[in-house]
Amino acid sequence: MITVNDKQYDETKLSDDGKVALQNIQVLNQDQNQLKIKFQHNEVLLKHYMDILTKNLPEEEKEEVKTETKWVK
């Protein structure tokens, strides 16, 4: 059974075109889920490597990155 628009259907009763469409939808859903997982992994790795890079910047470069607060009278 498959559910489309909140209704259940017997996939064995689909036409050949319907079966191909269903198969393509299933493959695309699997691909999309894998891409989401890969994206999440990339986000974690980007943060990790940015942390490493930040910790390893030359000292004078780190000082330039800091902003000074100036009080205006």
CHARMM-style PDB file with segment names, atoms N, HN, CA, C and O in Angstrom:
ATOM      1  N   MET     1       0.837  -1.174   0.000  1.00  0.00      PROA
ATOM      2  CA  MET     1       0.000   0.000   0.000  1.00  0.00      PROA
ATOM      3  C   MET     1       0.892   1.251   0.000  1.00  0.00      PROA
ATOM      4  O   MET     1       1.928   1.306   0.662  1.00  0.00      PROA
ATOM      5  N   ILE     2       0.453   2.231  -0.755  1.00  0.00      PROA
ATOM      6  HN  ILE     2      -0.389   2.187  -1.293  1.00  0.00      PROA
ATOM      7  CA  ILE     2       1.121   3.527  -0.760  1.00  0.00      PROA
ATOM      8  C   ILE     2       0.097   4.588  -0.391  1.00  0.00      PROA
ATOM      9  O   ILE     2      -1.102   4.408  -0.605  1.00  0.00      PROA
ATOM     10  N   THR     3       0.573   5.686   0.162  1.00  0.00      PROA
ATOM     11  HN  THR     3       1.547   5.832   0.336  1.00  0.00      PROA
ATOM     12  CA  THR     3      -0.316   6.777   0.536  1.00  0.00      PROA
ATOM     13  C   THR     3       0.005   7.982  -0.333  1.00  0.00      PROA
ATOM     14  O   THR     3       1.150   8.432  -0.390  1.00  0.00      PROA
ATOM     15  N   VAL     4      -1.019   8.504  -1.011  1.00  0.00      PROA
ATOM     16  HN  VAL     4      -1.949   8.139  -0.965  1.00  0.00      PROA
ATOM     17  CA  VAL     4      -0.892   9.696  -1.840  1.00  0.00      PROA
ATOM     18  C   VAL     4      -2.043  10.615  -1.473  1.00  0.00      PROA
ATOM     19  O   VAL     4      -3.209  10.224  -1.527  1.00  0.00      PROA
ATOM     20  N   ASN     5      -1.702  11.845  -1.099  1.00  0.00      PROA
ATOM     21  HN  ASN     5      -0.755  12.163  -1.055  1.00  0.00      PROA
ATOM     22  CA  ASN     5      -2.721  12.819  -0.699  1.00  0.00      PROA
ATOM     23  C   ASN     5      -3.661  12.269   0.369  1.00  0.00      PROA
ATOM     24  O   ASN     5      -4.880  12.416   0.286  1.00  0.00      PROA
ATOM     25  N   ASP     6      -3.061  11.631   1.372  1.00  0.00      PROA
ATOM     26  HN  ASP     6      -2.071  11.512   1.439  1.00  0.00      PROA
ATOM     27  CA  ASP     6      -3.789  11.080   2.519  1.00  0.00      PROA
ATOM     28  C   ASP     6      -4.742   9.936   2.172  1.00  0.00      PROA
ATOM     29  O   ASP     6      -5.614   9.603   2.976  1.00  0.00      PROA
ATOM     30  N   LYS     7      -4.596   9.329   0.996  1.00  0.00      PROA
ATOM     31  HN  LYS     7      -3.888   9.599   0.343  1.00  0.00      PROA
ATOM     32  CA  LYS     7      -5.401   8.167   0.631  1.00  0.00      PROA
ATOM     33  C   LYS     7      -4.461   6.997   0.359  1.00  0.00      PROA
ATOM     34  O   LYS     7      -3.360   7.178  -0.161  1.00  0.00      PROA
ATOM     35  N   GLN     8      -4.904   5.806   0.715  1.00  0.00      PROA
ATOM     36  HN  GLN     8      -5.799   5.659   1.138  1.00  0.00      PROA
ATOM     37  CA  GLN     8      -4.086   4.628   0.488  1.00  0.00      PROA
ATOM     38  C   GLN     8      -4.501   3.935  -0.801  1.00  0.00      PROA
ATOM     39  O   GLN     8      -5.681   3.850  -1.139  1.00  0.00      PROA
ATOM     40  N   TYR     9      -3.483   3.441  -1.511  1.00  0.00      PROA
ATOM     41  HN  TYR     9      -2.524   3.510  -1.236  1.00  0.00      PROA
ATOM     42  CA  TYR     9      -3.707   2.753  -2.789  1.00  0.00      PROA
ATOM     43  C   TYR     9      -2.876   1.475  -2.810  1.00  0.00      PROA
ATOM     44  O   TYR     9      -1.824   1.383  -2.178  1.00  0.00      PROA
ATOM     45  N   ASP    10      -3.374   0.502  -3.549  1.00  0.00      PROA
ATOM     46  HN  ASP    10      -4.229   0.577  -4.063  1.00  0.00      PROA
ATOM     47  CA  ASP    10      -2.650  -0.752  -3.759  1.00  0.00      PROA
ATOM     48  C   ASP    10      -1.710  -0.540  -4.941  1.00  0.00      PROA
ATOM     49  O   ASP    10      -2.151  -0.406  -6.082  1.00  0.00      PROA
ATOM     50  N   GLU    11      -0.403  -0.511  -4.653  1.00  0.00      PROA
ATOM     51  HN  GLU    11      -0.045  -0.620  -3.725  1.00  0.00      PROA
ATOM     52  CA  GLU    11       0.573  -0.223  -5.723  1.00  0.00      PROA
ATOM     53  C   GLU    11       0.615  -1.308  -6.798  1.00  0.00      PROA
ATOM     54  O   GLU    11       1.095  -1.067  -7.906  1.00  0.00      PROA
ATOM     55  N   THR    12       0.117  -2.495  -6.477  1.00  0.00      PROA
ATOM     56  HN  THR    12      -0.273  -2.691  -5.577  1.00  0.00      PROA
ATOM     57  CA  THR    12       0.112  -3.553  -7.489  1.00  0.00      PROA
ATOM     58  C   THR    12      -0.914  -3.275  -8.589  1.00  0.00      PROA
ATOM     59  O   THR    12      -0.870  -3.885  -9.657  1.00  0.00      PROA
ATOM     60  N   LYS    13      -1.829  -2.357  -8.317  1.00  0.00      PROA
ATOM     61  HN  LYS    13      -1.864  -1.861  -7.449  1.00  0.00      PROA
ATOM     62  CA  LYS    13      -2.860  -2.027  -9.304  1.00  0.00      PROA
ATOM     63  C   LYS    13      -2.488  -0.821 -10.166  1.00  0.00      PROA
ATOM     64  O   LYS    13      -3.285  -0.375 -10.991  1.00  0.00      PROA
ATOM     65  N   LEU    14      -1.284  -0.298  -9.975  1.00  0.00      PROA
ATOM     66  HN  LEU    14      -0.637  -0.661  -9.305  1.00  0.00      PROA
ATOM     67  CA  LEU    14      -0.830   0.843 -10.773  1.00  0.00      PROA
ATOM     68  C   LEU    14      -0.541   0.408 -12.205  1.00  0.00      PROA
ATOM     69  O   LEU    14      -0.170  -0.738 -12.458  1.00  0.00      PROA
ATOM     70  N   SER    15      -0.715   1.336 -13.127  1.00  0.00      PROA
ATOM     71  HN  SER    15      -1.017   2.267 -12.920  1.00  0.00      PROA
ATOM     72  CA  SER    15      -0.312   1.077 -14.518  1.00  0.00      PROA
ATOM     73  C   SER    15       1.214   1.009 -14.562  1.00  0.00      PROA
ATOM     74  O   SER    15       1.882   1.341 -13.583  1.00  0.00      PROA
ATOM     75  N   ASP    16       1.755   0.582 -15.688  1.00  0.00      PROA
ATOM     76  HN  ASP    16       1.212   0.312 -16.483  1.00  0.00      PROA
ATOM     77  CA  ASP    16       3.213   0.517 -15.824  1.00  0.00      PROA
ATOM     78  C   ASP    16       3.839   1.895 -15.625  1.00  0.00      PROA
ATOM     79  O   ASP    16       4.870   2.019 -14.963  1.00  0.00      PROA
ATOM     80  N   ASP    17       3.220   2.935 -16.198  1.00  0.00      PROA
ATOM     81  HN  ASP    17       2.383   2.834 -16.736  1.00  0.00      PROA
ATOM     82  CA  ASP    17       3.728   4.298 -16.011  1.00  0.00      PROA
ATOM     83  C   ASP    17       3.660   4.716 -14.545  1.00  0.00      PROA
ATOM     84  O   ASP    17       4.565   5.376 -14.036  1.00  0.00      PROA
ATOM     85  N   GLY    18       2.590   4.329 -13.880  1.00  0.00      PROA
ATOM     86  HN  GLY    18       1.854   3.792 -14.293  1.00  0.00      PROA
ATOM     87  CA  GLY    18       2.444   4.635 -12.456  1.00  0.00      PROA
ATOM     88  C   GLY    18       3.515   3.952 -11.623  1.00  0.00      PROA
ATOM     89  O   GLY    18       4.059   4.546 -10.692  1.00  0.00      PROA
ATOM     90  N   LYS    19       3.819   2.694 -11.962  1.00  0.00      PROA
ATOM     91  HN  LYS    19       3.377   2.212 -12.719  1.00  0.00      PROA
ATOM     92  CA  LYS    19       4.857   1.947 -11.239  1.00  0.00      PROA
ATOM     93  C   LYS    19       6.226   2.584 -11.439  1.00  0.00      PROA
ATOM     94  O   LYS    19       7.016   2.682 -10.500  1.00  0.00      PROA
ATOM     95  N   VAL    20       6.504   3.019 -12.673  1.00  0.00      PROA
ATOM     96  HN  VAL    20       5.862   2.940 -13.436  1.00  0.00      PROA
ATOM     97  CA  VAL    20       7.782   3.687 -12.955  1.00  0.00      PROA
ATOM     98  C   VAL    20       7.866   4.997 -12.170  1.00  0.00      PROA
ATOM     99  O   VAL    20       8.903   5.308 -11.584  1.00  0.00      PROA
ATOM    100  N   ALA    21       6.772   5.762 -12.160  1.00  0.00      PROA
ATOM    101  HN  ALA    21       5.930   5.509 -12.637  1.00  0.00      PROA
ATOM    102  CA  ALA    21       6.746   7.027 -11.423  1.00  0.00      PROA
ATOM    103  C   ALA    21       6.978   6.786  -9.932  1.00  0.00      PROA
ATOM    104  O   ALA    21       7.743   7.510  -9.296  1.00  0.00      PROA
ATOM    105  N   LEU    22       6.321   5.773  -9.380  1.00  0.00      PROA
ATOM    106  HN  LEU    22       5.699   5.185  -9.897  1.00  0.00      PROA
ATOM    107  CA  LEU    22       6.491   5.444  -7.965  1.00  0.00      PROA
ATOM    108  C   LEU    22       7.938   5.071  -7.668  1.00  0.00      PROA
ATOM    109  O   LEU    22       8.514   5.513  -6.673  1.00  0.00      PROA
ATOM    110  N   GLN    23       8.516   4.252  -8.543  1.00  0.00      PROA
ATOM    111  HN  GLN    23       8.048   3.893  -9.351  1.00  0.00      PROA
ATOM    112  CA  GLN    23       9.907   3.843  -8.361  1.00  0.00      PROA
ATOM    113  C   GLN    23      10.833   5.055  -8.397  1.00  0.00      PROA
ATOM    114  O   GLN    23      11.749   5.160  -7.582  1.00  0.00      PROA
ATOM    115  N   ASN    24      10.601   5.965  -9.333  1.00  0.00      PROA
ATOM    116  HN  ASN    24       9.856   5.880  -9.995  1.00  0.00      PROA
ATOM    117  CA  ASN    24      11.420   7.181  -9.418  1.00  0.00      PROA
ATOM    118  C   ASN    24      11.257   8.058  -8.179  1.00  0.00      PROA
ATOM    119  O   ASN    24      12.232   8.631  -7.692  1.00  0.00      PROA
ATOM    120  N   ILE    25      10.050   8.163  -7.675  1.00  0.00      PROA
ATOM    121  HN  ILE    25       9.258   7.698  -8.071  1.00  0.00      PROA
ATOM    122  CA  ILE    25       9.807   8.945  -6.460  1.00  0.00      PROA
ATOM    123  C   ILE    25      10.563   8.342  -5.282  1.00  0.00      PROA
ATOM    124  O   ILE    25      11.153   9.072  -4.485  1.00  0.00      PROA
ATOM    125  N   GLN    26      10.549   7.024  -5.167  1.00  0.00      PROA
ATOM    126  HN  GLN    26      10.069   6.432  -5.815  1.00  0.00      PROA
ATOM    127  CA  GLN    26      11.252   6.361  -4.069  1.00  0.00      PROA
ATOM    128  C   GLN    26      12.764   6.595  -4.162  1.00  0.00      PROA
ATOM    129  O   GLN    26      13.420   6.855  -3.153  1.00  0.00      PROA
ATOM    130  N   VAL    27      13.307   6.503  -5.372  1.00  0.00      PROA
ATOM    131  HN  VAL    27      12.774   6.293  -6.192  1.00  0.00      PROA
ATOM    132  CA  VAL    27      14.744   6.749  -5.565  1.00  0.00      PROA
ATOM    133  C   VAL    27      15.086   8.194  -5.224  1.00  0.00      PROA
ATOM    134  O   VAL    27      16.083   8.456  -4.551  1.00  0.00      PROA
ATOM    135  N   LEU    28      14.262   9.129  -5.685  1.00  0.00      PROA
ATOM    136  HN  LEU    28      13.452   8.915  -6.232  1.00  0.00      PROA
ATOM    137  CA  LEU    28      14.509  10.546  -5.406  1.00  0.00      PROA
ATOM    138  C   LEU    28      14.415  10.847  -3.910  1.00  0.00      PROA
ATOM    139  O   LEU    28      15.197  11.640  -3.385  1.00  0.00      PROA
ATOM    140  N   ASN    29      13.470  10.223  -3.231  1.00  0.00      PROA
ATOM    141  HN  ASN    29      12.835   9.579  -3.657  1.00  0.00      PROA
ATOM    142  CA  ASN    29      13.365  10.408  -1.776  1.00  0.00      PROA
ATOM    143  C   ASN    29      14.606   9.881  -1.061  1.00  0.00      PROA
ATOM    144  O   ASN    29      15.102  10.505  -0.123  1.00  0.00      PROA
ATOM    145  N   GLN    30      15.104   8.733  -1.509  1.00  0.00      PROA
ATOM    146  HN  GLN    30      14.701   8.226  -2.271  1.00  0.00      PROA
ATOM    147  CA  GLN    30      16.321   8.177  -0.913  1.00  0.00      PROA
ATOM    148  C   GLN    30      17.509   9.107  -1.166  1.00  0.00      PROA
ATOM    149  O   GLN    30      18.299   9.374  -0.261  1.00  0.00      PROA
ATOM    150  N   ASP    31      17.629   9.596  -2.396  1.00  0.00      PROA
ATOM    151  HN  ASP    31      16.988   9.379  -3.132  1.00  0.00      PROA
ATOM    152  CA  ASP    31      18.715  10.526  -2.725  1.00  0.00      PROA
ATOM    153  C   ASP    31      18.630  11.786  -1.876  1.00  0.00      PROA
ATOM    154  O   ASP    31      19.639  12.275  -1.367  1.00  0.00      PROA
ATOM    155  N   GLN    32      17.423  12.304  -1.728  1.00  0.00      PROA
ATOM    156  HN  GLN    32      16.604  11.908  -2.141  1.00  0.00      PROA
ATOM    157  CA  GLN    32      17.229  13.518  -0.955  1.00  0.00      PROA
ATOM    158  C   GLN    32      17.619  13.305   0.514  1.00  0.00      PROA
ATOM    159  O   GLN    32      18.246  14.173   1.122  1.00  0.00      PROA
ATOM    160  N   ASN    33      17.254  12.167   1.073  1.00  0.00      PROA
ATOM    161  HN  ASN    33      16.745  11.462   0.580  1.00  0.00      PROA
ATOM    162  CA  ASN    33      17.625  11.860   2.457  1.00  0.00      PROA
ATOM    163  C   ASN    33      19.129  11.746   2.610  1.00  0.00      PROA
ATOM    164  O   ASN    33      19.691  12.220   3.598  1.00  0.00      PROA
ATOM    165  N   GLN    34      19.788  11.122   1.640  1.00  0.00      PROA
ATOM    166  HN  GLN    34      19.332  10.737   0.838  1.00  0.00      PROA
ATOM    167  CA  GLN    34      21.250  11.009   1.691  1.00  0.00      PROA
ATOM    168  C   GLN    34      21.906  12.374   1.580  1.00  0.00      PROA
ATOM    169  O   GLN    34      22.906  12.632   2.250  1.00  0.00      PROA
ATOM    170  N   LEU    35      21.362  13.252   0.747  1.00  0.00      PROA
ATOM    171  HN  LEU    35      20.550  13.042   0.203  1.00  0.00      PROA
ATOM    172  CA  LEU    35      21.905  14.604   0.618  1.00  0.00      PROA
ATOM    173  C   LEU    35      21.725  15.404   1.906  1.00  0.00      PROA
ATOM    174  O   LEU    35      22.611  16.166   2.292  1.00  0.00      PROA
ATOM    175  N   LYS    36      20.590  15.233   2.567  1.00  0.00      PROA
ATOM    176  HN  LYS    36      19.870  14.614   2.254  1.00  0.00      PROA
ATOM    177  CA  LYS    36      20.368  15.918   3.840  1.00  0.00      PROA
ATOM    178  C   LYS    36      21.388  15.481   4.876  1.00  0.00      PROA
ATOM    179  O   LYS    36      21.929  16.306   5.612  1.00  0.00      PROA
ATOM    180  N   ILE    37      21.649  14.183   4.931  1.00  0.00      PROA
ATOM    181  HN  ILE    37      21.209  13.513   4.333  1.00  0.00      PROA
ATOM    182  CA  ILE    37      22.631  13.655   5.877  1.00  0.00      PROA
ATOM    183  C   ILE    37      24.019  14.186   5.532  1.00  0.00      PROA
ATOM    184  O   ILE    37      24.765  14.594   6.422  1.00  0.00      PROA
ATOM    185  N   LYS    38      24.368  14.185   4.261  1.00  0.00      PROA
ATOM    186  HN  LYS    38      23.762  13.854   3.537  1.00  0.00      PROA
ATOM    187  CA  LYS    38      25.673  14.690   3.843  1.00  0.00      PROA
ATOM    188  C   LYS    38      25.803  16.179   4.168  1.00  0.00      PROA
ATOM    189  O   LYS    38      26.862  16.622   4.612  1.00  0.00      PROA
ATOM    190  N   PHE    39      24.750  16.946   3.953  1.00  0.00      PROA
ATOM    191  HN  PHE    39      23.890  16.586   3.592  1.00  0.00      PROA
ATOM    192  CA  PHE    39      24.759  18.363   4.271  1.00  0.00      PROA
ATOM    193  C   PHE    39      25.008  18.577   5.763  1.00  0.00      PROA
ATOM    194  O   PHE    39      25.800  19.439   6.144  1.00  0.00      PROA
ATOM    195  N   GLN    40      24.334  17.796   6.607  1.00  0.00      PROA
ATOM    196  HN  GLN    40      23.690  17.096   6.298  1.00  0.00      PROA
ATOM    197  CA  GLN    40      24.528  17.916   8.053  1.00  0.00      PROA
ATOM    198  C   GLN    40      25.963  17.573   8.438  1.00  0.00      PROA
ATOM    199  O   GLN    40      26.553  18.243   9.285  1.00  0.00      PROA
ATOM    200  N   HSD    41      26.523  16.544   7.827  1.00  0.00      PROA
ATOM    201  HN  HSD    41      26.043  16.000   7.139  1.00  0.00      PROA
ATOM    202  CA  HSD    41      27.915  16.175   8.102  1.00  0.00      PROA
ATOM    203  C   HSD    41      28.852  17.296   7.667  1.00  0.00      PROA
ATOM    204  O   HSD    41      29.808  17.622   8.370  1.00  0.00      PROA
ATOM    205  N   ASN    42      28.574  17.884   6.504  1.00  0.00      PROA
ATOM    206  HN  ASN    42      27.797  17.619   5.933  1.00  0.00      PROA
ATOM    207  CA  ASN    42      29.409  18.983   6.012  1.00  0.00      PROA
ATOM    208  C   ASN    42      29.354  20.176   6.953  1.00  0.00      PROA
ATOM    209  O   ASN    42      30.375  20.822   7.189  1.00  0.00      PROA
ATOM    210  N   GLU    43      28.189  20.475   7.488  1.00  0.00      PROA
ATOM    211  HN  GLU    43      27.360  19.950   7.296  1.00  0.00      PROA
ATOM    212  CA  GLU    43      28.060  21.583   8.436  1.00  0.00      PROA
ATOM    213  C   GLU    43      28.934  21.352   9.662  1.00  0.00      PROA
ATOM    214  O   GLU    43      29.612  22.270  10.124  1.00  0.00      PROA
ATOM    215  N   VAL    44      28.922  20.141  10.186  1.00  0.00      PROA
ATOM    216  HN  VAL    44      28.372  19.396   9.811  1.00  0.00      PROA
ATOM    217  CA  VAL    44      29.735  19.800  11.354  1.00  0.00      PROA
ATOM    218  C   VAL    44      31.220  19.930  11.015  1.00  0.00      PROA
ATOM    219  O   VAL    44      31.993  20.494  11.790  1.00  0.00      PROA
ATOM    220  N   LEU    45      31.611  19.406   9.855  1.00  0.00      PROA
ATOM    221  HN  LEU    45      30.983  18.948   9.226  1.00  0.00      PROA
ATOM    222  CA  LEU    45      33.023  19.467   9.456  1.00  0.00      PROA
ATOM    223  C   LEU    45      33.477  20.900   9.182  1.00  0.00      PROA
ATOM    224  O   LEU    45      34.601  21.269   9.521  1.00  0.00      PROA
ATOM    225  N   LEU    46      32.617  21.702   8.577  1.00  0.00      PROA
ATOM    226  HN  LEU    46      31.704  21.402   8.301  1.00  0.00      PROA
ATOM    227  CA  LEU    46      32.972  23.105   8.340  1.00  0.00      PROA
ATOM    228  C   LEU    46      33.224  23.833   9.651  1.00  0.00      PROA
ATOM    229  O   LEU    46      34.195  24.580   9.771  1.00  0.00      PROA
ATOM    230  N   LYS    47      32.360  23.620  10.626  1.00  0.00      PROA
ATOM    231  HN  LYS    47      31.572  23.013  10.528  1.00  0.00      PROA
ATOM    232  CA  LYS    47      32.559  24.246  11.932  1.00  0.00      PROA
ATOM    233  C   LYS    47      33.859  23.758  12.558  1.00  0.00      PROA
ATOM    234  O   LYS    47      34.626  24.553  13.101  1.00  0.00      PROA
ATOM    235  N   HSD    48      34.103  22.477  12.484  1.00  0.00      PROA
ATOM    236  HN  HSD    48      33.480  21.832  12.043  1.00  0.00      PROA
ATOM    237  CA  HSD    48      35.322  21.895  13.058  1.00  0.00      PROA
ATOM    238  C   HSD    48      36.573  22.523  12.446  1.00  0.00      PROA
ATOM    239  O   HSD    48      37.472  22.956  13.166  1.00  0.00      PROA
ATOM    240  N   TYR    49      36.626  22.571  11.113  1.00  0.00      PROA
ATOM    241  HN  TYR    49      35.895  22.219  10.528  1.00  0.00      PROA
ATOM    242  CA  TYR    49      37.811  23.112  10.460  1.00  0.00      PROA
ATOM    243  C   TYR    49      37.926  24.622  10.630  1.00  0.00      PROA
ATOM    244  O   TYR    49      39.040  25.147  10.658  1.00  0.00      PROA
ATOM    245  N   MET    50      36.813  25.332  10.744  1.00  0.00      PROA
ATOM    246  HN  MET    50      35.909  24.906  10.721  1.00  0.00      PROA
ATOM    247  CA  MET    50      36.870  26.765  11.008  1.00  0.00      PROA
ATOM    248  C   MET    50      37.438  27.020  12.398  1.00  0.00      PROA
ATOM    249  O   MET    50      38.208  27.960  12.597  1.00  0.00      PROA
ATOM    250  N   ASP    51      37.055  26.181  13.360  1.00  0.00      PROA
ATOM    251  HN  ASP    51      36.430  25.418  13.198  1.00  0.00      PROA
ATOM    252  CA  ASP    51      37.618  26.294  14.707  1.00  0.00      PROA
ATOM    253  C   ASP    51      39.127  26.070  14.690  1.00  0.00      PROA
ATOM    254  O   ASP    51      39.876  26.810  15.328  1.00  0.00      PROA
ATOM    255  N   ILE    52      39.565  25.055  13.964  1.00  0.00      PROA
ATOM    256  HN  ILE    52      38.956  24.455  13.446  1.00  0.00      PROA
ATOM    257  CA  ILE    52      41.005  24.781  13.859  1.00  0.00      PROA
ATOM    258  C   ILE    52      41.721  25.950  13.195  1.00  0.00      PROA
ATOM    259  O   ILE    52      42.770  26.390  13.665  1.00  0.00      PROA
ATOM    260  N   LEU    53      41.151  26.449  12.103  1.00  0.00      PROA
ATOM    261  HN  LEU    53      40.299  26.091  11.721  1.00  0.00      PROA
ATOM    262  CA  LEU    53      41.764  27.579  11.402  1.00  0.00      PROA
ATOM    263  C   LEU    53      41.856  28.795  12.312  1.00  0.00      PROA
ATOM    264  O   LEU    53      42.898  29.447  12.370  1.00  0.00      PROA
ATOM    265  N   THR    54      40.791  29.102  13.014  1.00  0.00      PROA
ATOM    266  HN  THR    54      39.944  28.572  12.967  1.00  0.00      PROA
ATOM    267  CA  THR    54      40.772  30.262  13.909  1.00  0.00      PROA
ATOM    268  C   THR    54      41.834  30.138  14.988  1.00  0.00      PROA
ATOM    269  O   THR    54      42.497  31.122  15.317  1.00  0.00      PROA
ATOM    270  N   LYS    55      42.002  28.964  15.535  1.00  0.00      PROA
ATOM    271  HN  LYS    55      41.463  28.165  15.267  1.00  0.00      PROA
ATOM    272  CA  LYS    55      43.003  28.746  16.584  1.00  0.00      PROA
ATOM    273  C   LYS    55      44.428  28.833  16.041  1.00  0.00      PROA
ATOM    274  O   LYS    55      45.365  29.058  16.806  1.00  0.00      PROA
ATOM    275  N   ASN    56      44.597  28.662  14.757  1.00  0.00      PROA
ATOM    276  HN  ASN    56      43.835  28.480  14.136  1.00  0.00      PROA
ATOM    277  CA  ASN    56      45.933  28.629  14.172  1.00  0.00      PROA
ATOM    278  C   ASN    56      46.271  29.863  13.335  1.00  0.00      PROA
ATOM    279  O   ASN    56      47.262  29.859  12.605  1.00  0.00      PROA
ATOM    280  N   LEU    57      45.465  30.910  13.433  1.00  0.00      PROA
ATOM    281  HN  LEU    57      44.660  30.913  14.026  1.00  0.00      PROA
ATOM    282  CA  LEU    57      45.801  32.146  12.740  1.00  0.00      PROA
ATOM    283  C   LEU    57      47.007  32.790  13.408  1.00  0.00      PROA
ATOM    284  O   LEU    57      47.173  32.663  14.621  1.00  0.00      PROA
ATOM    285  N   PRO    58      47.845  33.472  12.652  1.00  0.00      PROA
ATOM    286  CA  PRO    58      48.973  34.184  13.277  1.00  0.00      PROA
ATOM    287  C   PRO    58      48.439  35.224  14.264  1.00  0.00      PROA
ATOM    288  O   PRO    58      47.357  35.776  14.064  1.00  0.00      PROA
ATOM    289  N   GLU    59      49.184  35.484  15.308  1.00  0.00      PROA
ATOM    290  HN  GLU    59      50.063  35.036  15.471  1.00  0.00      PROA
ATOM    291  CA  GLU    59      48.739  36.379  16.373  1.00  0.00      PROA
ATOM    292  C   GLU    59      48.372  37.766  15.863  1.00  0.00      PROA
ATOM    293  O   GLU    59      47.331  38.299  16.246  1.00  0.00      PROA
ATOM    294  N   GLU    60      49.196  38.362  15.010  1.00  0.00      PROA
ATOM    295  HN  GLU    60      50.042  37.928  14.698  1.00  0.00      PROA
ATOM    296  CA  GLU    60      48.897  39.712  14.537  1.00  0.00      PROA
ATOM    297  C   GLU    60      47.609  39.749  13.725  1.00  0.00      PROA
ATOM    298  O   GLU    60      46.894  40.751  13.744  1.00  0.00      PROA
ATOM    299  N   GLU    61      47.307  38.671  13.016  1.00  0.00      PROA
ATOM    300  HN  GLU    61      47.888  37.857  13.001  1.00  0.00      PROA
ATOM    301  CA  GLU    61      46.067  38.599  12.249  1.00  0.00      PROA
ATOM    302  C   GLU    61      44.873  38.509  13.195  1.00  0.00      PROA
ATOM    303  O   GLU    61      43.828  39.109  12.943  1.00  0.00      PROA
ATOM    304  N   LYS    62      45.030  37.757  14.283  1.00  0.00      PROA
ATOM    305  HN  LYS    62      45.879  37.269  14.488  1.00  0.00      PROA
ATOM    306  CA  LYS    62      43.947  37.635  15.240  1.00  0.00      PROA
ATOM    307  C   LYS    62      43.608  38.991  15.835  1.00  0.00      PROA
ATOM    308  O   LYS    62      42.435  39.311  16.028  1.00  0.00      PROA
ATOM    309  N   GLU    63      44.641  39.801  16.132  1.00  0.00      PROA
ATOM    310  HN  GLU    63      45.594  39.542  15.975  1.00  0.00      PROA
ATOM    311  CA  GLU    63      44.416  41.111  16.730  1.00  0.00      PROA
ATOM    312  C   GLU    63      43.664  42.021  15.771  1.00  0.00      PROA
ATOM    313  O   GLU    63      42.822  42.810  16.200  1.00  0.00      PROA
ATOM    314  N   GLU    64      43.955  41.921  14.482  1.00  0.00      PROA
ATOM    315  HN  GLU    64      44.639  41.280  14.134  1.00  0.00      PROA
ATOM    316  CA  GLU    64      43.276  42.753  13.506  1.00  0.00      PROA
ATOM    317  C   GLU    64      41.799  42.375  13.379  1.00  0.00      PROA
ATOM    318  O   GLU    64      40.959  43.217  13.063  1.00  0.00      PROA
ATOM    319  N   VAL    65      41.500  41.124  13.624  1.00  0.00      PROA
ATOM    320  HN  VAL    65      42.183  40.439  13.880  1.00  0.00      PROA
ATOM    321  CA  VAL    65      40.124  40.658  13.514  1.00  0.00      PROA
ATOM    322  C   VAL    65      39.281  41.222  14.647  1.00  0.00      PROA
ATOM    323  O   VAL    65      38.098  41.499  14.453  1.00  0.00      PROA
ATOM    324  N   LYS    66      39.873  41.397  15.838  1.00  0.00      PROA
ATOM    325  HN  LYS    66      40.834  41.171  15.996  1.00  0.00      PROA
ATOM    326  CA  LYS    66      39.155  41.938  16.978  1.00  0.00      PROA
ATOM    327  C   LYS    66      38.787  43.393  16.692  1.00  0.00      PROA
ATOM    328  O   LYS    66      39.573  44.143  16.112  1.00  0.00      PROA
ATOM    329  N   THR    67      37.604  43.772  17.101  1.00  0.00      PROA
ATOM    330  HN  THR    67      36.965  43.163  17.572  1.00  0.00      PROA
ATOM    331  CA  THR    67      37.201  45.169  16.938  1.00  0.00      PROA
ATOM    332  C   THR    67      37.251  45.863  18.276  1.00  0.00      PROA
ATOM    333  O   THR    67      36.888  45.285  19.300  1.00  0.00      PROA
ATOM    334  N   GLU    68      37.701  47.107  18.268  1.00  0.00      PROA
ATOM    335  HN  GLU    68      37.995  47.577  17.435  1.00  0.00      PROA
ATOM    336  CA  GLU    68      37.788  47.876  19.502  1.00  0.00      PROA
ATOM    337  C   GLU    68      36.519  48.686  19.672  1.00  0.00      PROA
ATOM    338  O   GLU    68      35.947  49.198  18.709  1.00  0.00      PROA
ATOM    339  N   THR    69      36.102  48.788  20.898  1.00  0.00      PROA
ATOM    340  HN  THR    69      36.567  48.373  21.680  1.00  0.00      PROA
ATOM    341  CA  THR    69      34.946  49.609  21.212  1.00  0.00      PROA
ATOM    342  C   THR    69      35.426  51.007  21.548  1.00  0.00      PROA
ATOM    343  O   THR    69      36.255  51.183  22.441  1.00  0.00      PROA
ATOM    344  N   LYS    70      34.915  51.992  20.848  1.00  0.00      PROA
ATOM    345  HN  LYS    70      34.242  51.849  20.123  1.00  0.00      PROA
ATOM    346  CA  LYS    70      35.281  53.388  21.089  1.00  0.00      PROA
ATOM    347  C   LYS    70      34.054  54.109  21.621  1.00  0.00      PROA
ATOM    348  O   LYS    70      32.946  53.953  21.109  1.00  0.00      PROA
ATOM    349  N   TRP    71      34.276  54.887  22.642  1.00  0.00      PROA
ATOM    350  HN  TRP    71      35.176  55.013  23.058  1.00  0.00      PROA
ATOM    351  CA  TRP    71      33.180  55.656  23.231  1.00  0.00      PROA
ATOM    352  C   TRP    71      33.184  57.026  22.637  1.00  0.00      PROA
ATOM    353  O   TRP    71      34.217  57.695  22.626  1.00  0.00      PROA
ATOM    354  N   VAL    72      32.056  57.462  22.140  1.00  0.00      PROA
ATOM    355  HN  VAL    72      31.216  56.918  22.149  1.00  0.00      PROA
ATOM    356  CA  VAL    72      31.918  58.775  21.554  1.00  0.00      PROA
ATOM    357  C   VAL    72      31.317  59.699  22.604  1.00  0.00      PROA
ATOM    358  O   VAL    72      30.284  59.396  23.201  1.00  0.00      PROA
ATOM    359  N   LYS    73      31.994  60.853  22.821  1.00  0.00      PROA
ATOM    360  HN  LYS    73      32.833  61.099  22.335  1.00  0.00      PROA
ATOM    361  CA  LYS    73      31.472  61.809  23.825  1.00  0.00      PROA
ATOM    362  C   LYS    73      30.751  62.924  23.143  1.00  0.00      PROA
ATOM    363  OT1 LYS    73      30.240  63.826  23.807  1.00  0.00      PROA
TER     364      LYS     73
END
